[in-house]
Amino acid sequence: MKKLTKAQRAFLISIHKGAVERNSAHTIGNTLNKLGLLNYSYGTRQWYVTAAGIEQISKGE
Protein backbone atom coordinates (compact mmCIF):
# COMPACT_ATOMS: atom_id res chain seq x y z
CA MET A 1 0.00 0.00 0.00
CA LYS A 2 1.05 3.56 -0.69
CA LYS A 3 2.94 5.25 2.14
CA LEU A 4 0.87 7.95 3.84
CA THR A 5 1.94 11.55 4.26
CA LYS A 6 2.30 12.96 7.78
CA ALA A 7 -0.99 14.84 7.45
CA GLN A 8 -2.85 11.75 6.21
CA ARG A 9 -1.43 9.60 9.01
CA ALA A 10 -2.27 12.24 11.64
CA PHE A 11 -5.85 12.54 10.34
CA LEU A 12 -6.29 8.74 10.31
CA ILE A 13 -5.00 8.42 13.88
CA SER A 14 -7.12 11.32 15.14
CA ILE A 15 -10.30 9.79 13.69
CA HIS A 16 -9.35 6.43 15.20
CA LYS A 17 -8.90 8.09 18.62
CA GLY A 18 -12.38 9.58 18.44
CA ALA A 19 -12.03 12.99 16.80
CA VAL A 20 -15.13 13.96 14.83
CA GLU A 21 -14.86 15.55 11.40
CA ARG A 22 -18.32 16.14 9.98
CA ASN A 23 -17.31 17.45 6.55
CA SER A 24 -17.81 14.74 3.92
CA ALA A 25 -15.79 16.83 1.44
CA HIS A 26 -12.63 16.79 3.59
CA THR A 27 -9.71 16.48 1.17
CA ILE A 28 -7.58 14.14 3.30
CA GLY A 29 -10.64 12.13 4.30
CA ASN A 30 -11.58 11.59 0.66
CA THR A 31 -8.02 10.57 -0.23
CA LEU A 32 -7.97 8.02 2.59
CA ASN A 33 -11.43 6.85 1.51
CA LYS A 34 -10.09 6.14 -2.01
CA LEU A 35 -7.31 4.09 -0.40
CA GLY A 36 -9.92 2.15 1.61
CA LEU A 37 -8.70 3.35 5.01
CA LEU A 38 -11.68 5.55 5.95
CA ASN A 39 -15.39 5.62 5.19
CA TYR A 40 -17.94 8.36 5.70
CA SER A 41 -21.26 7.58 7.38
CA TYR A 42 -23.99 9.93 6.17
CA GLY A 43 -26.33 8.67 8.91
CA THR A 44 -24.07 9.86 11.72
CA ARG A 45 -22.31 12.48 9.56
CA GLN A 46 -18.78 11.46 10.50
CA TRP A 47 -15.72 9.60 9.25
CA TYR A 48 -14.77 6.20 10.66
CA VAL A 49 -11.70 4.00 10.25
CA THR A 50 -12.04 0.75 8.30
CA ALA A 51 -10.31 -2.53 9.19
CA ALA A 52 -7.64 -1.74 6.60
CA GLY A 53 -7.10 1.65 8.27
CA ILE A 54 -6.65 0.04 11.68
CA GLU A 55 -4.15 -2.39 10.15
CA GLN A 56 -2.25 0.55 8.59
CA ILE A 57 -2.08 2.31 11.98
CA SER A 58 -0.86 -0.83 13.75
CA LYS A 59 1.89 -1.36 11.15
CA GLY A 60 3.15 2.15 11.80
CA GLU A 61 3.40 3.01 8.09
C-alpha positions as CSV (number, residue, x, y, z in Angstrom):
1,M,0.0,0.0,0.0
2,K,1.1,3.6,-0.7
3,K,2.9,5.3,2.1
4,L,0.9,8.0,3.8
5,T,1.9,11.6,4.3
6,K,2.3,13.0,7.8
7,A,-1.0,14.8,7.5
8,Q,-2.9,11.7,6.2
9,R,-1.4,9.6,9.0
10,A,-2.3,12.2,11.6
11,F,-5.9,12.5,10.3
12,L,-6.3,8.7,10.3
13,I,-5.0,8.4,13.9
14,S,-7.1,11.3,15.1
15,I,-10.3,9.8,13.7
16,H,-9.3,6.4,15.2
17,K,-8.9,8.1,18.6
18,G,-12.4,9.6,18.4
19,A,-12.0,13.0,16.8
20,V,-15.1,14.0,14.8
21,E,-14.9,15.5,11.4
22,R,-18.3,16.1,10.0
23,N,-17.3,17.5,6.6
24,S,-17.8,14.7,3.9
25,A,-15.8,16.8,1.4
26,H,-12.6,16.8,3.6
27,T,-9.7,16.5,1.2
28,I,-7.6,14.1,3.3
29,G,-10.6,12.1,4.3
30,N,-11.6,11.6,0.7
31,T,-8.0,10.6,-0.2
32,L,-8.0,8.0,2.6
33,N,-11.4,6.9,1.5
34,K,-10.1,6.1,-2.0
35,L,-7.3,4.1,-0.4
36,G,-9.9,2.1,1.6
37,L,-8.7,3.3,5.0
38,L,-11.7,5.6,6.0
39,N,-15.4,5.6,5.2
40,Y,-17.9,8.4,5.7
41,S,-21.3,7.6,7.4
42,Y,-24.0,9.9,6.2
43,G,-26.3,8.7,8.9
44,T,-24.1,9.9,11.7
45,R,-22.3,12.5,9.6
46,Q,-18.8,11.5,10.5
47,W,-15.7,9.6,9.2
48,Y,-14.8,6.2,10.7
49,V,-11.7,4.0,10.3
50,T,-12.0,0.8,8.3
51,A,-10.3,-2.5,9.2
52,A,-7.6,-1.7,6.6
53,G,-7.1,1.6,8.3
54,I,-6.7,0.0,11.7
55,E,-4.2,-2.4,10.1
56,Q,-2.3,0.5,8.6
57,I,-2.1,2.3,12.0
58,S,-0.9,-0.8,13.7
59,K,1.9,-1.4,11.1
60,G,3.2,2.1,11.8
61,E,3.4,3.0,8.1
